[in-house]
Amino acid sequence: MVFLTILPNHSCKAVENNLGLWIPVLITLPINEKFSNQLEIAPRMQDNATKLNQLFLRPSLTYKLNKFLSFTQGYSWNPVFKPFSNRNRIWEQVQLNNDFAKLKLENRFRLEERFIENVSGVPVRGRYRIGAWSPIDKEKKWTFVTWNEIFLNFNSRPHGIQGGFDRNWLFTGINKKISENVNLEGGYILQYINNQSPKQDLLNHVILLNLY
């Protein structure tokens, strides 16, 4: 399997490095065999993991067509701090899973309609993620995880939203099955953000601690 990471040429634009800590919690509440509710609470620390930079609250509803294909409709409230900016988004998602004996593959496409304070109109962004999960032990309590996600802006808006390539995330980590209903995942995200000139691009090194 090949993961494609798109990183612009660093020699053309200055790049600023930063260290972040993300600690999202994702709660899934099944309704029946086909439908389930999810709630994600995701604080993000930046500035070398010393300051709360963003908070994500994402409720969503998922319809599982079969064991491979699912559709999700969600909403996200995303306040950004220092300076404060109120952001909301509506998002739709299609996810395709393929399970093999020792490998699980995921293809996920998400479309976001974003409502950002002081930005006119509705910026629309697409996100595509391809990932792989492979058990490390026979009991499948430990799993190696890797995925890559690319973000593309479908339109340009004044005050900082530029059409085209927006950012790329590359993750590598380990998932631990704590119990039948609880999983803990930890790892590292290399996050490249393509800022509009004259702002510097960002290369964020993110420690991710994910509780499912």
Secondary structure by P-SEA (a helix, b strand, c coil): cbbbbbbcccccbbbbbbcbbbbbbbbbbbccccbbbbbbbbbbbccccccccbbbbbbbccccccccbbbbbbbbbbbbcccbbbbbbcccbbbbbbbcccbbbbbbbbbbbccccccccbbbbbbbbbbbbbbccccccbbbbbbbbbbbbcccccccccccccbbbbbbbccccccccbbbbbbccbbbbbccccbbbbbccccccccc
